[in-house]
Amino acid sequence: MSVLARSSNDSDYVAADQAKDSQSVTSGSPEQHHHPGSNAGPSLISAALIVTGQLESAGDIQIDGKVEGDIHGRMVRIGSGAVIKGTVFGEGVELAGTIDGKIEARAVVLTTTARMSGDIFHQSLQIDKGAFFDGISRPHHKHKRA
């Protein structure tokens, strides 16, 4: 499976296995390329998209579709119609949809429409009224990444 990775410029897409070796194909100042993902908006998985495999981003991810596999991002937002089967890793995870798996993040928010079946490893956890959570909440002091 070939996965696309976004560099700091929205129009720069390269296959993830080539991302380490390739340089930007568009012109831009060197400052734009110092911190990948710092100037780019979130990577989007639309409601019409079904992904099987691992997703990884140095930046933020917004998921509105279906993902079967692990997700790694800085801030990961799971929309109300999204369905995830796997582990979500991030500095922050905001769940409004459904996860059947695990969350490992520094800060986790389960919104009123969230449905979480699995364990949550966190530093801070917020569960809004109406959210469904069936699992174990385990605080940890250091963000893990498998």
Secondary structure, 3 states (H helix, E strand, C coil): CCCEEECCCCCCEEEHHHCCCCCCCCCCCHHHHCCCCCCCCCEEECCCCEEECCEECCCCEEECCEEECCEECCEEEECCCCEEEEEEEEEEEEECCEEEEEEEEEEEEECCCCEEECCEEECEEEECCCCEEECCEEECCCCCCC
